[in-house]
Amino acid sequence: STLPFFRQLNELEGIPVINVHLWFDRKLNSLDGLCFSRSPLLSVYADMSTCCAEYASDDKSMLELVFAPCSPAAGSDVNWIAKSDEEIVDASLGELARLFPSEIARDPNWPATAAQGSTGKATLLKHAVVRVPRSVYAATPGRNKYRPSQETPVPNFVLAGDFTSQKFLGSMEGAVLGGKLAAEVIVDQAAATSTRGVKAVLPEVAAAAVGVSEREPVGVRGAYPIAFGGGQQGVGAKCLHP
Ligand SMILES: Cc1cc2nc3c(=O)[nH]c(=O)nc-3n(C[C@H](O)[C@H](O)[C@H](O)COP(=O)(O)OP(=O)(O)OC[C@H]3O[C@@H](n4cnc5c(N)ncnc54)[C@H](O)[C@@H]3O)c2cc1C
């Protein structure tokens, strides 16, 4: 769009993130809840066998881990998102070996576990790697002012989503609040009561939009989950929706 309101979205850049799913042959000593890890590669993780009914198991752990930062744009030295599943899983196991030093086994299939002692017994049964090339917008300083209001200058077109203007960052909380505020706009407009209005666009964004010409929309490229904003396993024609 050439409208300054939508041009401000160019200032919000989605960052890549990887989700790693690991099934172990036994139960790890984990907590019932989401854990923030001290690993530089694994930001948060949860043992789904303990904290999620769908994966509940008393004798085998299933870990879901957020592997981030995973690209130079997000602050990593390594472009992990371009690596193979095996390289990503090996790096994850190397970090887990540090987080669970007495539980993760030394496994010749996974070189990063080579330094494990003999007490570790847990080995990997299977794994899945889900790549999300455009996750939440990068919360670099100064981004908030570019987040658009839910109400837009286009009649009957309302935005919902974690990136829209509200008090939370791009997150589940932000998604819920952004959705509530979008619903509020729709209800207020339907009832012909006043809304909070369209958030003002910064003068520099408006100035940069002058003279910008319309382009044909690129459209959705490919029929893969990533093309629709989802995460996917594998690449090219061999991909799967998780
Ligand atoms: C790996 C990972 C871990 C995360 N961990 C956390 C966490 O621990 N805590 C937290 O608070 N947040 C976390 N987040 C962020 C959180 O998931 C997002 O902030 C939140 O889901 C955003 O919700 P949303 O409704 O704005 O957008 P989304 O959930 O992205 O919903 C947008 C929907 O639109 C669909 N869509 C896209 N294009 C089209 C189209 N053309 N036609 C139809 N449908 C379309 C997409 O498929 C998607 O379902 C994480 C995100 C990722 C990727």
The ligand as a Gaussian input file, in Angstrom:
#p B3LYP/6-31G(d) Opt

LIG

0 1
 C        8.576000     -20.781000      18.208000
 C        7.795000     -19.672000      18.873000
 C        7.779000     -19.590000      20.249000
 C        7.057000     -18.598000      20.887000
 N        7.044000     -18.570000      22.248000
 C        6.290000     -17.652000      22.884000
 C        6.204000     -17.648000      24.297000
 O        6.806000     -18.477000      24.989000
 N        5.427000     -16.699000      24.902000
 C        4.724000     -15.783000      24.166000
 O        4.002000     -14.958000      24.742000
 N        4.814000     -15.745000      22.811000
 C        5.567000     -16.658000      22.163000
 N        5.650000     -16.645000      20.795000
 C        4.953000     -15.572000      20.070000
 C        3.476000     -15.871000      19.928000
 O        3.311000     -17.191000      19.413000
 C        2.882000     -14.847000      18.952000
 O        3.127000     -13.549000      19.479000
 C        1.380000     -15.017000      18.784000
 O        1.052000     -16.343000      18.420000
 C        0.889000     -14.062000      17.694000
 O       -0.508000     -14.236000      17.550000
 P       -1.246000     -13.515000      16.382000
 O       -2.701000     -13.903000      16.505000
 O       -0.896000     -12.062000      16.355000
 O       -0.636000     -14.117000      15.034000
 P       -0.511000     -15.620000      14.565000
 O       -0.633000     -16.576000      15.710000
 O        0.719000     -15.648000      13.712000
 O       -1.816000     -15.820000      13.677000
 C       -1.890000     -15.396000      12.361000
 C       -2.656000     -16.465000      11.600000
 O       -2.947000     -15.985000      10.292000
 C       -2.759000     -17.039000       9.385000
 N       -2.541000     -16.462000       8.054000
 C       -1.439000     -15.834000       7.585000
 N       -1.628000     -15.453000       6.310000
 C       -2.868000     -15.831000       5.980000
 C       -3.640000     -15.686000       4.805000
 N       -3.164000     -15.075000       3.722000
 N       -4.883000     -16.194000       4.808000
 C       -5.390000     -16.802000       5.912000
 N       -4.695000     -16.956000       7.063000
 C       -3.463000     -16.469000       7.096000
 C       -1.563000     -17.788000       9.924000
 O       -1.527000     -19.098000       9.433000
 C       -1.853000     -17.742000      11.432000
 O       -2.637000     -18.831000      11.853000
 C        6.354000     -17.632000      20.125000
 C        6.363000     -17.708000      18.740000
 C        7.082000     -18.719000      18.107000
 C        7.059000     -18.793000      16.598000

